[in-house]
Amino acid sequence: MEYSKLEVWVEARKLVNLLYDSSKLFPKEELFGLTNQMRRAAISIPSNIAEVCGRQTSKETIHFLHISRGSLYELETQFYLALDQKYIDANTFDIVLTQIQTCKKLLNGFINYYKKLI
């Protein structure tokens, strides 16, 4: 399976790009705080999806998909915090939240597919 052709990976990559674009505007004092934490969580999402392609069993695959999903929820929370701190505006938040919801649906579908293989 070629991970770069998976819709879930493509959409997660779009989410990473949205995060990088919006976090460029965060205050400099957040560089090693929220900005760094958000970037690590975002990068983890498509990275763990890609890692799935090298796994031998459905059980291993599901494990890495769950890690990816956990990072997605972590990132969602961090975007709420960025909105609370006024680091992003409501429009940016809505765009990102829509992309997060897309990724959640695709990732949950992918997890359910592999659960049926067990």
Buried (B, 14 or more C-beta within 10 A) or exposed (E): EEBEEBEBBBBBBBBBEBBBEBBEEBEEEBEEEBBEBBBEBBBBBBBBBBBBBEBEEBEBBBBBBEBBBBBBEBBBEBBEEBBEEEBBEEEBBEBBBEBBEBBBEBBBEBBEEBEEEE
